Amino acid sequence: MAYLLLFLCTLIGWSQAFLPSPSLEVESQTHADITKDALLAVVMDACREEAQNEGRTFTPPTLLTPDSLLLACLGVPEDADLSASKFRELLDEIISENIFIDRDQSLSSAHHFNDEVIERGRNIITQGVSIVRASLRRDNLEAARRALGAVTHTIQDFYSHSNWFELGNLDPYPNLLRPEIPLQNLADENTPTCNDCQEKVCPNIILPEILSTNTLTSGYLVSTPQGKCNHGDSIRGGINKDFGGGALTPDGTDPHLAAVYLATEATKDLLQNIRIAFGNTVFLRMLGITRSTVLCFVIDTTGSMTDDVAEVRRLTTKIIDETRGTPNEPSLYILVEFNDPDVGPVTRTTDPEEMKRVVNNLTVSGGGDIPELSLSGIRLALTTAPPSSNIYVFTDAPPKDTELLDTVTSLMESTRSTITSFLTNVLSRRRTRRRRSALTNPTNSIYQQLAQLSGGQAIEVTKDTLPLATAVIEDSVTSSLVTVLQVESTQPKTFSFLLDPRLQNVTLYITGLSINFTLQNPAGVSQDNTAGSGPLASVSIVGNLYRMSLNEGNLTGRWQMTIRSPQAYSLRVTGRSALNLVPQFVEVFDGPHPGFAQIPARPPAGQNATLLITVSGVDMLFGVEVRLVSADGEPMRNTSVTRLREGTYLARVPHLPDFPFTLLLMGQEADGRPFQRQSSTQIQASQITVQVQRTVIVVPGEPISVPFTVETRGSEGVITMRARDDQGFVTRVNNSLNVGAAGKATGLVSLFVPTGTPAGTTSVVTINAESTAARQSNFALLRVSVIQRDMDVTPPVCRVVNESLDCPVLCGNAMWEVTLLMTDGNGTGLQDPHISIIPVNEMSTAIISQVKDENGYNATLLTYRASCCVTNVEISAVDKEGNVGRCDFSIRRPSATGPPQTTISSTTSHPASKISPTAPSNSHRITVSVWTTLLLLALTVLML
């Protein structure tokens, strides 16, 4: 045990990625903290600017959290029933990609600015930023988020791993985001940079001549050449500032906190550039700052679907008209069409009127044979919609492309999306008496399988009664939809579920045939299926769907539902509430940069596991329990739960089962009232693991092969491999791999992106591994980002051609004016200039005209006039690639007592007064990040 504890401390001390040391005397910050703080700060700027543009007041939250910021951004009161789970989920997606750099690129010096490869580090930043911009131009928001998370890691490491702070810099290094400007004063391989210090603490390790000449260097991680700076570890000191507790500077500054500040400001600079380049609307939508969910339809447009298409038209119009301007208005509309042999097009729009036009223009034709390409349509929806989307399928035919089932299942599990199918190929029930199924038509079994795994429903109705069933969709058009209970069974059974005061619009759904049920409330009042409208609920029955909408009133307490049926059925209880959970299994990774990372596929069966639960919509919970629940609602495993920080819990799961389960969260709020929430998507653990790099960058016309590994536990033999993607980039993969006694094998997936494919195009490659003998399968996702070899990375140039910028001490009615010439030279051309004004002033005017500059290139001439009472103005030139050029000018105002003059700059600055990286003087505080705590707890679990 002593050795394991020593290993734990050594591992944390060796952390290179802003992970804190075990010291309790200083604050230590992680990449996760830095990224989250920067994101929340820039989101608040965007929301403030949007509120001003809309003429409403923006009230910053007292305590800046994702939940409070979402409410402030949308201008709704704190007690509004609005869920921030989507915002939290997308923030975690960015942060996870940041952390994965430490796992997947642990030995890459350039990704961490180690070993004096500063030019190569900037090249990685340039490439990453180009992917973000190209993805946003094509509205590939997920690809943009993932690239953004990865590039922020490298930016942040520069300030911890280089001597930028030691050179006296209190602002971020702007040239890291300006690839057109050469990096200067870089130490070459022959320049000595540091003393040869062998101690754990090495004060004044950097040579005086390096500091006096402003020479930029970084530390060596593995093997330090003579005369060069060591990165530093738990045994030998160095120049890294990854964790606190080290020596302070003569003025009392903690270098770790200084590096944290610089890294945070540099991350904010990148985010501000992206916000300016693409506008607040795109920026906020990328991060999930929206009122409601996504409306996503996958529709069969073959010749027999006339009635179904008519219902989609009616439903789309109804939802758009009834939710416009309300908190439940969809933030995104997606329509995927599939026919035979064609699949598509895909419509993705934020404009409800465009969605109406597309749906109204739908036509039906073709088909012929009965099966259709429905799984291809569902796959397109899964790769188009954001995570945790509700996807609705309309068809009257079984799937023809059943070979895609494993691909669709993998995408569904990884995105935690829900699939509900409306099937209008219902058969007579006399033909199904002997079948224990919730459906009349056996050819619909795949849709039933997808519904069970994802937490959706497979609804069989006639074409005439389809409009009665689509109320299910209207129930789900909200950001705050939560699952209280979800079960499936083949036996008569009584299920209980707990309703809390937060829940609204509680609805129960049963799908099945020959259903008899009795619903009972906490007071003992009951209602059965013979009552269409009773004391507890309004009941509607259509096809195999029983929908019960609970009557308004005091619903709090434990309810019971008894179902009697000779055939299979499912029960789902939902409501609307801000209190919800986002679960994810995580794994510990070691190496030079140890930490925690989300498991992107199925977790390992038969082993102890670590589960991270993020809870939104509540500040404090008590008595939190997390249980693994089987498909029929029986408890399978209890877990050991630890609260990490506000809204975040860690659960230790003993011996994961290898059959499907869901997660049930229970606890009490601060007022003592209990609640329960259940995850929607079933989780399937596996004894097979597939590992592949998360993202590959591909240039059109250049083939590439990506290695992957398959590992099994407790079994040998042949593993069948399949790889598919939604763009047709996959050209080859190993059909099978022989996993021998070592339990591990390596394969290759080959890709080719055709010449002419636009930059920003993305594809998701699903690599599936299956052992028929062991009846086990798993998958890995490889995301492909297309980028052009020659990228425009030069920002536009903005210069002052005329100015009248003198203002009096008392602004009164005085005005200032500036004329700016903006040009992109021979680049991609300019967009409209971005003007940010704080506060909004109705007297400001902007006159924009298109001209030629002195070299004959297209240019924009902007004359801007504003009140001298305006406190801050930022004007930027943006080209069509998303490069941002800031316009520098200063409003001159004399002080009340005369000179010297004060200056209001138009550019974003980082005044030294903002930095406060000094150690606490009166008391010591303990601040441990989520990921650090996870690392400590999980490693402790491994030692048990």
VOLO-881624 format. One record per residue (C-alpha): x, y, z; residue in three letters. Coordinates in steps of 0.05 Angstrom, whole numbers, plus 5000, padded with zeros to 4 digits. Layout:
N
XYZALA
...
end
This chain:
944
500050005000MET
505750495016ALA
508550374947TYR
501850514914LEU
500951154953LEU
507851374932LEU
506051204860PHE
499751634866LEU
503552234891CYS
509052134839THR
503952094784LEU
500652744804ILE
507253094815GLY
509352894745TRP
503253224715SER
504853674657GLN
498053944637ALA
496354464690PHE
494353884737LEU
495554104809PRO
500753824856SER
498353524922PRO
500454154959SER
494754445002LEU
497655135009GLU
496555434940VAL
491055444888GLU
492354994828SER
488455024763GLN
487554514707THR
486354554633HIS
479054404648ALA
478555004695ASP
482155474646ILE
477855264587THR
471355304625LYS
472955984655ASP
474756274587ALA
468555974553LEU
463856254606LEU
467056944603ALA
466557004527VAL
459556714526VAL
457557254575MET
460657784529ASP
456757504470ALA
450257484509CYS
451158194535ARG
452258444464GLU
446258054438GLU
441858334493ALA
444059044476GLN
442758934402ASN
435758684420GLU
434459284465GLY
433858874530ARG
437658904595THR
442958384608PHE
443858224682THR
450357844695PRO
449457254743PRO
452057354814THR
455356674812LEU
457856494742LEU
455755774727THR
453155444664PRO
446055434693ASP
446056164716SER
449356404652LEU
444256054608LEU
438456394644LEU
441957074640ALA
443356974566CYS
436156804550LEU
433457354595GLY
429056894637VAL
428256904713PRO
432456464758GLU
426456034776ASP
424855884703ALA
424355144686ASP
429855164634LEU
435054614630SER
442454764621ALA
444154034608SER
445354164534LYS
450054754549PHE
453754334601ARG
454253744553GLU
457354164497LEU
462154514546LEU
464353824569ASP
465353614496GLU
470354194486ILE
473754064552ILE
474353314538SER
477753444472GLU
482653904509ASN
484253354558ILE
484952814504PHE
491153184478ILE
494652954542ASP
492652234528ARG
493352184453ASP
499152674442GLN
502952574506SER
509652484471LEU
508653034419SER
513153604438SER
509654084391ALA
502753974422HIS
505554194490HIS
510954694469PHE
516354254499ASN
523554174473ASP
523954874442GLU
519454684383VAL
515755344388ILE
514855434312GLU
511854734306ARG
507254884365GLY
504655504331ARG
503555104267ASN
499054634306ILE
495155224332ILE
494555514262THR
492054864234GLN
487154764291GLY
484255464285VAL
483555364210SER
479454724222ILE
475055104271VAL
473655654220ARG
472755184161ALA
467954754202SER
463855354223LEU
463355604152ARG
459954944134ARG
455854944198ASP
459354324224ASN
458754544296LEU
461053894329GLU
467453874288ALA
468654604306ALA
467754454381ARG
472453864379ARG
477854244342ALA
476954834388LEU
477954394450GLY
484354094421ALA
487454754400VAL
486155094467THR
490454564502HIS
496554744460THR
495355494469ILE
494855414545GLN
501154984551ASP
505355524519PHE
504655964581TYR
506355394629SER
512055074590HIS
515755684562SER
519156274594ASN
514156774568TRP
512256994639PHE
519457014662GLU
520957504606LEU
516358004642GLY
510257924597ASN
503558044630LEU
499457964567ASP
498657354521PRO
503257274461TYR
499157534402PRO
503657224350ASN
501256524368LEU
494756704334LEU
498157114278ARG
501756594235PRO
503457124183GLU
508157464233ILE
514957124243PRO
516656884313LEU
522857244335GLN
528157154389ASN
527456404392LEU
533156024425ALA
536855584375ASP
539654904391GLU
546555184406ASN
544255734454THR
545055554528PRO
538655754564THR
538755474635CYS
543255294693ASN
544354554706ASP
540054494768CYS
539153794799GLN
535054014858GLU
527453984865LYS
526954734872VAL
531255134823CYS
530655894833PRO
533656334778ASN
534555734733ILE
534056134669ILE
540656464648LEU
540857224656PRO
542957334583GLU
536556964560ILE
532357434602LEU
536058064582SER
535557914508THR
528157704512ASN
529957024483THR
524156534482LEU
525355814503THR
521855214533SER
523754614575GLY
525753914553TYR
521253364578LEU
524952704571VAL
532352824556SER
535153514570THR
541253714528PRO
547054044564GLN
545754774578GLY
538254724562LYS
532354814608CYS
529354204641ASN
521754174640HIS
521553934712GLY
518353364749ASP
517253124820SER
524753004830ILE
528253544790ARG
526154264783GLY
525054614716GLY
521555194683ILE
514454904679ASN
509055244718LYS
504054674716ASP
502454694790PHE
503055154849GLY
507155084911GLY
513655304881GLY
518055904895ALA
514756584887LEU
517857154848THR
521057734886PRO
514558124882ASP
510657534912GLY
507557274848THR
506056534842ASP
508556334772PRO
503255794767HIS
497556294777LEU
500956774729ALA
501256234676ALA
493956064690VAL
491956784680TYR
495856844615LEU
493056184589ALA
485956394606THR
486757064572GLU
489856744510ALA
484056244507THR
479256834512LYS
482857184455ASP
481856584410LEU
474556524429LEU
473457274417GLN
476557214348ASN
471856644331ILE
465857024359ARG
467557644319ILE
468857254255ALA
462356854256PHE
457757284298GLY
454457184365ASN
448756764337THR
453356224309VAL
458056254368PHE
452556164419LEU
449155624379ARG
455755244375MET
455755224451LEU
448455044461GLY
445855714486ILE
438855594461THR
431955574491ARG
429754904466SER
431454254431THR
432454034360VAL
426653834315LEU
429453264272CYS
425352864222PHE
427652274180VAL
422452144127ILE
421251614074ASP
419351964009THR
417551353967THR
410951313930GLY
406651023986SER
408251574037MET
403452114013THR
399252114077ASP
405352094122ASP
408652684087VAL
402053074094ALA
402252944169GLU
409453184174VAL
407353824138ARG
401553934186ARG
405753774247LEU
411654214227THR
407154804214THR
403454704280LYS
409854654322ILE
413055254288ILE
406755694295ASP
405255494367GLU
412355554394THR
414756174358ARG
417456674408GLY
416556204467THR
421855834508PRO
419955204471ASN
421455464401GLU
426254964369PRO
433355234360SER
434854784300LEU
430754424247TYR
433353814211ILE
429953424155LEU
433152794126VAL
429852484065GLU
430951764043PHE
428451403981ASN
431050823939ASP
436550843915PRO
437951553939ASP
438751824009VAL
438352574022GLY
438453144017PRO
439353374088VAL
436354044108THR
439354364170ARG
436855064186THR
435355534244THR
430055894202ASP
423055614215PRO
420355914151GLU
425655544111GLU
423754904146MET
416555024127LYS
418455144054ARG
422654504050VAL
417254074083VAL
411754374039ASN
415854213977ASN
416753483995LEU
414453003940THR
413752253940VAL
415951793884SER
419551143869GLY
420350553915GLY
417749933881GLY
420249383927ASP
418149404000ILE
424649514040PRO
427650214039GLU
434150554059LEU
431750784127SER
438050624166LEU
442051054118SER
437251624133GLY
437851514208ILE
445451494202ARG
445352174167LEU
441052454222ALA
445652194277LEU
451752524244THR
447953174231THR
444153294296ALA
447453524360PRO
448553024417PRO
442552804458SER
437552964402SER
430652654393ASN
430252364323ILE
423452194292TYR
422951694235VAL
416851644188PHE
416451024144THR
411850454122ASP
417349974103ALA
422749554137PRO
430049744127PRO
433549484066LYS
440549684089ASP
440849244151THR
448449204144GLU
448549904175LEU
445249684240LEU
451849644279ASP
453950324252THR
447350644271VAL
447450314339THR
454550564352SER
452851284332LEU
446551254373MET
450251024435GLU
455951534427SER
451252124417THR
446151894469ARG
440652064418SER
433551794421THR
430151474361ILE
422551424356THR
419451114294SER
412351224267PHE
410850594227LEU
404750584182THR
405449864159ASN
401149584216VAL
398348874207LEU
392048554233SER
392848344306ARG
389947664290ARG
396547504256ARG
400647664318THR
397247284374ARG
402846774380ARG
408447294378ARG
410947604443ARG
412148284412SER
410049004422ALA
408949054346LEU
404248734297THR
409148724239ASN
415348284249PRO
419148674196THR
419249274243ASN
423648914294SER
429749334279ILE
425949974294TYR
423649664359GLN
430949484375GLN
433250194363LEU
427550474406ALA
429250014464GLN
436750174462LEU
435850924454SER
429951044500GLY
425151204443GLY
418850854419GLN
416750434359ALA
409550654345ILE
405250264297GLU
399150634270VAL
395050664207THR
395951234159LYS
389151504180ASP
390851514254THR
398051764248LEU
395952484268PRO
393552214335LEU
400351914350ALA
404752514334THR
402852854400ALA
408952474425VAL
413252964385ILE
409653574411GLU
410853324482ASP
418353324470SER
419254014440VAL
422754304501THR
429854374528SER
427654094595SER
425053404577LEU
427252894629VAL
426152154638THR
423451934705VAL
422551194689LEU
423850744629GLN
422749994629VAL
420849424583GLU
418148744601SER
414548124577THR
411147974644GLN
405448274684PRO
408748744733LYS
407849344779THR
412749924771PHE
413650504819SER
416451194804PHE
417451834844LEU
414852514821LEU
417753144852ASP
414953854854PRO
419554084799ARG
416353634747LEU
411353924699GLN
407453634640ASN
408352924665VAL
406552414611THR
406551654611LEU
407351244548TYR
406150494540ILE
407650154474THR
404949454466GLY
399049014445LEU
393148784488SER
395049244546ILE
391149294611ASN
393849774663PHE
392150094729THR
395250754750LEU
395350944824GLN
397451604855ASN
400651704924PRO
393851804957ALA
391451124933GLY
386851384878VAL
387050944817SER
384950954743GLN
385050394692ASP
385450354617ASN
377850344609THR
377451084627ALA
379151564572GLY
379052154620SER
379352004694GLY
381352274762PRO
388852194747LEU
390052284673ALA
387352374603SER
388551734563VAL
389051664488SER
390051004451ILE
392350964379VAL
395450354348GLY
400250044398ASN
401150704436LEU
397750874502TYR
399051604522ARG
397151864591MET
397752604608SER
397152694683LEU
392053204707ASN
394653844738GLU
395053874813GLY
399553614868ASN
403153034835LEU
408752974887THR
410052284915GLY
410851554894ARG
406251304839TRP
404950594816GLN
403450314747MET
401049594741THR
401249304670ILE
398148654649ARG
399648394579SER
401047724548PRO
406148054501GLN
412248504506ALA
411249224524TYR
415049854545SER
413450404595LEU
416451094594ARG
415051664643VAL
417352364624THR
416453074648GLY
419353764642ARG
424553994693SER
431154364696ALA
433853814741LEU
437153294697ASN
443352864692LEU
448752754640VAL
452652114656PRO
459251894625GLN
464151334640PHE
471251574648VAL
478051234649GLU
484751404679VAL
490651474632PHE
497851524653ASP
504251734617GLY
507652404621PRO
500952764625HIS
496252334667PRO
488952494676GLY
481852284663PHE
478252214597ALA
471352024575GLN
470451324547ILE
467551474478PRO
464850764466ALA
462450184509ARG
465750134578PRO
469549504598PRO
465148934621ALA
466948524682GLY
471349074712GLN
470549624763ASN
468650274729ALA
468451014744THR
462351424727LEU
461952174725LEU
455052464735ILE
453653204719THR
447153464747VAL
444054104721SER
438654554749GLY
440254494823VAL
445454794869ASP
445654264924MET
443353544931LEU
443553074991PHE
443552324997GLY
445352224924VAL
444851504899GLU
446451224830VAL
443950524812ARG
444850084752LEU
437949844731VAL
436349284683SER
431749374623ALA
425749114663ASP
427049604721GLY
430549134770GLU
436449414809PRO
443049094787MET
448549474822ARG
449050004876ASN
454850494870THR
459150884917SER
457851624904VAL
462452204922THR
460852944911ARG
466553284874LEU
463853984869ARG
457454344854GLU
453253924807GLY
458553384796THR
458852694827TYR
463452104820LEU
460551394825ALA
464750774833ARG
461350194798VAL
463549484818PRO
464148954764HIS
460349244704LEU
455348734676PRO
455748564602ASP
448348634587PHE
444449284577PRO
442749744635PHE
440750454649THR
442650924706LEU
437751154759LEU
439551784798LEU
436051904865MET
436952404921GLY
434052984959GLN
434053724945GLU
435654244998ALA
428354265021ASP
428653515035GLY
424053294979ARG
426452674941PRO
426952604866PHE
429052094813GLN
431652154742ARG
433651604694GLN
438351604635SER
434751474568SER
439951104527THR
441550394549GLN
448850264564ILE
452149624540GLN
458949434568ALA
463648994528SER
469748544536GLN
472448824471ILE
475949504466THR
477449874401VAL
482450444404GLN
483750954349VAL
485851684348GLN
479952134355ARG
481052594296THR
484952564231VAL
486253154186ILE
485952984112VAL
487853384050VAL
483653243988PRO
487152793938GLY
492052493988GLU
490551794014PRO
491951644087ILE
491751024131SER
490151054205VAL
492150494253PRO
487350214306PHE
487949684359THR
483049154383VAL
483848854452GLU
479748294484THR
479348054556ARG
478747324570GLY
477847084498SER
482046934437GLU
480146824364GLY
477947204303VAL
474847894308ILE
470548124250THR
471948854231MET
467649354193ARG
468850094179ALA
463850564147ARG
462851314142ASP
457551784117ASP
461752104062GLN
464751494029GLY
471851664049PHE
473450954074VAL
476850544020THR
479349944060ARG
479549614128VAL
481948944154ASN
476048474147ASN
478348074208SER
483848074260LEU
486547474297ASN
487047644371VAL
491947134400GLY
494246984470ALA
496447694479ALA
489247914470GLY
491148474423LYS
491648604349ALA
492849214304THR
489349394239GLY
488949964189LEU
483150364160VAL
484850714095SER
481551374074LEU
481451794011PHE
478052474004VAL
476652643931PRO
479953253900THR
475353853904GLY
472253673971THR
471254344007PRO
475154504070ALA
470954424132GLY
467653784106THR
467353264161THR
465852524165SER
464952034222VAL
468251354211VAL
465150804253THR
469950224266ILE
466149614292ASN
469248984322ALA
465148354335GLU
466947684364SER
461647184343THR
464346654388ALA
464247094450ALA
457947464429ARG
461448124444GLN
462148754403SER
464749464410ASN
466450064367PHE
470850674359ALA
469451324323LEU
474551674279LEU
472752374259ARG
475452624193VAL
476553374182SER
478253614111VAL
483054194104ILE
486354504043GLN
493954484039ARG
494455224023ASP
490355614073MET
489056354078ASP
491456514148VAL
493057244138THR
488057724172PRO
485458344138PRO
489159004147VAL
485559584178CYS
488460294181ARG
486060984198VAL
485461464139VAL
481862034175ASN
480262184247GLU
477162674295SER
478062334361LEU
478762894413ASP
473262904466CYS
472063374525PRO
472263154597VAL
464663204601LEU
462162844540CYS
455463194534GLY
453363234461ASN
460463184434ALA
461962674379MET
468162324353TRP
469262044283GLU
474161584249VAL
474861334177THR
478060654168LEU
480460294106LEU
479959534110MET
483059084058THR
484658344051ASP
489758433996GLY
489757823950ASN
486257394003GLY
479257124003THR
475757794009GLY
472258174065LEU
465758074101GLN
462058654133ASP
466158964189PRO
464458764260HIS
462859344307ILE
462059234382SER
459759834423ILE
459259864499ILE
454460154518PRO
449660174459VAL
448860884435ASN
443261074388GLU
447161684362MET
452561254330SER
452661194254THR
456560764206ALA
457360904132ILE
460360324092ILE
462660354020SER
466459883974GLN
472860173943VAL
479659963916LYS
485960033956ASP
492460313928GLU
494259623901ASN
487759533865GLY
484759033913TYR
477559063937ASN
477059444003ALA
471859704051THR
471660424073LEU
468160524140LEU
466561204170THR
464161134241TYR
461461684285ARG
459461614358ALA
458162004421SER
464062184466CYS
459961854522CYS
461361174490VAL
466160814537THR
468860284490ASN
468560114416VAL
471659524381GLU
471859504305ILE
474658904268SER
475558704196ALA
473757984180VAL
475357614116ASP
471357044086LYS
476056524117GLU
474556794186GLY
481157144198ASN
480257754242VAL
484158404237GLY
483258914294ARG
482759654279CYS
487160074325ASP
485160774344PHE
484561164408SER
479461664434ILE
483262224467ARG
480262544529ARG
483963034576PRO
483662894650SER
479663354695ALA
486063694719THR
489363734651GLY
494963294622PRO
496462734618PRO
491162484570GLN
487561824581THR
486261344524THR
480460894506ILE
483060364459SER
478860024406SER
482559374414THR
481758844467THR
487258944518SER
489658594580HIS
491759134629PRO
496658924681ALA
491859114736SER
487658514717LYS
492958014736ILE
493057784808SER
497457164810PRO
499857274881THR
499656754935ALA
494456844990PRO
497557235047SER
492857115106ASN
490256405097SER
491155785057HIS
485655515012ARG
484654834982ILE
481954834911THR
481954184873VAL
479054134803SER
474053614780VAL
479153244738TRP
484453254792THR
479552974843THR
477452454793LEU
484652254784LEU
485752194859LEU
479451804872LEU
480051334812ALA
487251164827LEU
485251034898THR
479850574872VAL
484950204831LEU
489150084893MET
483349754929LEU
end
